[in-house]
Each structure stands twice: as structure tokens, then as C-alpha cells.
Amino acid sequence: MSFWSSISFNLAVLMNLLVAFFYPLEGIRRGTLDGHLSALLWIAMLVSLAIVIILPQPHGVRVLIASTILRLIFSVGLEPTLFLLGAFNVGNKMIFLMSFVGNRGTFTRGYKAMIMDVEFLYHLLYLIICSLGVFVHVFFYSLLLFDLVYREETLLNVIKSVTRNGRSILLTAVLALILVYLFSIVGYIFFQDDFLLNIDRIPNKTLESGASMVGDFLSAGVCRKDSGENCSTEAVMDAAIATQPSAVVIEDKERSCDSLLMCIVTVLSHGLRSGGGVGDVLRKPSKEEPLFAGRVIYDLLFFFLVIIIVLNLIFGVIIDTFADLRSEKQKKEEVLKTTCFICGLERDKFDNKTVTFEEHIKVEHNMWHYLFFIVLVKVKDSTEYTGPESYVAEMIREHNLDWFPRMRAMSLVCSDADGEQNEIRSLQEKLESTMKLVSNLSGQLTELKEQMTEQRKQKQRIGLLGHPQHPQHANPQQTA
């Protein structure tokens, strides 16, 4: 998020805290602080200002802002301070919106593109709500807290878990409404007297106090005096009391199924919100009644069909969608961490190489260097293009990404070439050692042949000299 957007969100949180703790705003007025505490606030504000000027740090700025706001609250009052904070937030959002439009080029693309830009419409709605909080009523500031959903991806996934499968959830809800309608018809026909609800009627004094609160709220900024309306508290209270009977009777029970519409409203409102179904809010029947068994079946069917099956189907769709979104987010983060954005090579391709994966994505295939090169090609005069720049400019105009080195890297090519040379060198060394071994073996074999020849010659000489060997007589015992 940008700096201006962070300022707007922090101001929205601060204003809502002030409204939540001190509304109605008449509680704190100017001059209500003790003199010693007032002097302490002045000292804290001046000291923090000096620290920010001498040594600017984020913590010092926060202390200065907090002390300044407290000083404004006790100097001019809480309501003027809220007005100043809201006006500052409106101005800050206007500056952010103008910078956003300028950076995105929304005006240059025409009004149609401006209307179709969802992000621009979001910031415009934010500005409108800020203005309503300043000029209409401070309760509009509460809507600004939804900016947290826009800022946090986790909360955005929570919203997407409902909207992604919105059709399935809507159809399941329609099925629930059909079942509620059928159970309302059965209840209207057979169990009309069982629809007795415990109620607490509002007395006249409570009604008058409620009308007074409504009058105070309307006169605070919603009721328009300039249109001729009487916005006084008495007029609003009289109008509210005039629509009520003069005497209010407090009763404990009330029939809520005298018409089919009331049956539908009762089953839909009380049946779905009760943990045990519509049977929790109806009259408890006696076992001697003729429709006791039917009432038991009615309550159990509503509990199993609507509460257990249909509502859990809706919850299951939401939970499964959120789990899918979380797994998709984890896969995206894993791809960003282990895959090069430019060439698409994974981290394991750089194992046992001269260049690591971190060096590759920072030096060789830095995506910001490619972005800078694209910007250079777009802003550079076409008559000054070099050969590669002309090729890349043509590819960019055609929205063609073939000039990106997909699944290739110079470091891997060089390391592969070096590896092949090292392998050839090792093979040559092995071949030379094998040749030496073969030559040694051939020499030893030649010497062995010469020795064998010499031994044969010696045996022949001995045979020629006439020393015949007499045959040995066999031992008769061995023969036997």
C-alpha cells in the first residue's frame, strides 16, 4: 500500500476510536483539562517536535501526532478536532486519487475506461464516504474501516470464499427457502396453535426515550431543516408516540401464525437462528395431544433437513472455497520463491552449479532490469535503436514474448560447456592410464612367452642327453 493510503487508514481508525469512546461529542469540551496536565501536553508536544526536527524517526512522529491531537481536543473541543481530522483525510484522499489517476493514465484512456476501473471507483467511493463523515454525520466514518479488507489479502480471500462460489451458495439458500416455505405451510395447517412466542412489549416511557434518541440523531445531521422539516426533539417524539396506542398492555405470549406470511416470517427468523430448529421456539406439546407424534416428526425433519444438511452445505462450500484459495496462495508463493520470473527455470536446476539461484535472479535475470529495458525501448527514439533494441521494440508492439530466454540461462550454458570439457579431459586421462596399463601387460606377456620358450628348450636338451625315466611298478596292494 502507498504512503497516502496508509495515512488515510490510520486517520480512519483514529476517528472511529474517538467516536466510539466519546460519542456523544459533548462529553469533552475546550478548557476541561487541568492546568498541570495541559502544561504537560504542551511540553510533550514541543519535546517531540524538537526530537523530530533533530532526529526524525517514525516513533517520534507518532508521539508528535498523538500529543498534537490531544492538545487540539482539549483546546478547541472534540467535535472541531474530528472535523479537522476528517477534512485532512478528505484532502489526503484527494491527493492520493489525483496521483493514482495520473500514474494509471485513467483520464487519457477516456471516461469509459475510468468507469470500468474498479480500483478507481473504490477510491472515489472512499472519498465520498469521507465527505459524508465530515459534512453529514460522524457515524459514516465507520464505513471507512472496511478498507482493512482491501489492504489485507487474507480478509480479501475470506470475501472471495463467499463470492467465488456465490451461485452454489445462492442455490443452496434458495433450497433452504423452499424448505422453509413447505414447513410454514405444514405448520399453518396442522400446528397453528403451537406458534406462541414469548414477547416483551415496550412500555410508554421506553418508547418516549427511544423517540428522543431518534430525534437527537436526526437533528445531529440527518434531518434536513432547510427542506422545511421540523427537526426538534419534541416534534420527532410526538410523531413517534402518536403512532402508538395510549395504553400498552404487556403480555407474555403472542400468536405468530395467524396468516401464512407470519408463519413464513416466524419459521425463517426464529427457526434458522435457533440451534435446534423451529421446535425450540414453539409451544411444548403434551404427549396426550393427538398431534404429538406429528409435532415430533415436524421438529425432527426441520432440524435434520434445514439445520444440519442445508445450512452445513452452505458452510461447507464456504470453508472448501477458502481452503482452495489458501492452497492457491501457497502455490503462488512457492512458485515465486522457487522459479525464475524471466526464464521459468526452477531452483533445483542450479544445484551443483557455479551460479546459485539467488545470484541468477538478482544478477543474470533481474526482472527490474528487463522492465527498465522495456521502458528504455519505449522512450528512446526509434532512429537511435540498435539491432537488439529494434528486435525487442518490434516484439513489444506485437505483444510477443519470444525474446525472453525461456528455460535458458547463460550461466547454465557456460557451466554445461565447462562440465563437458572437464568430462572429456577426465576421459582422456583415463584412456592414457588404460593405454599405459595395456602396454605394461603386453610387456609382461612378452617376458612370460620368452620364459616359456626357454623352459621348452631346456627340456628338449635334457631329452637329447639320454636320461630316460623308467616306469614305476604298480603296488599290488593298491591294485587289489
Secondary structure, DSSP 8 states (H G I E B T S, - for coil): --HHHHHHHHHHHHHHHHHHHHTTGGGS-TT-S-HHHHHHHHHHHHHHHHHHHHS--HHHHHHHHHHHHHHHHHHH-HHHHHHHHHHHHHHHHHHHHHHHHHHHTTGGG-HHHHHH-HHHHHHHHHHHHHHHHHHT-GGGGGGGGGHHHHH-HHHHHHHHHHHTTHHHHHHHHHHHHHHHHHHHHHHHHH-GGG-EEE-----HHHHHHHHHHHHHHIIIIIS-GGGT----HHHHHHHHHHTS-SS----SEEE--SSHHHHHHHIIIIIHHSTT-GGGTS----TTSTTHHHHHHHHHHHIIIIIIIIHHHHHHHHHHHHHHHHHHHHHHHHHHHHB-TTT--BGGGGTTSSS-HHHIIIIIT-HHHHHHHHHHHHHS-GGG--HHHHHHHHHHHTT--TTS-TT--HHHHHHHHHHHHHHHHHHHHHHHHHHHHHHHHHHHHHHHHHHHHHHHHHHHHHHHTT---------HHHH-
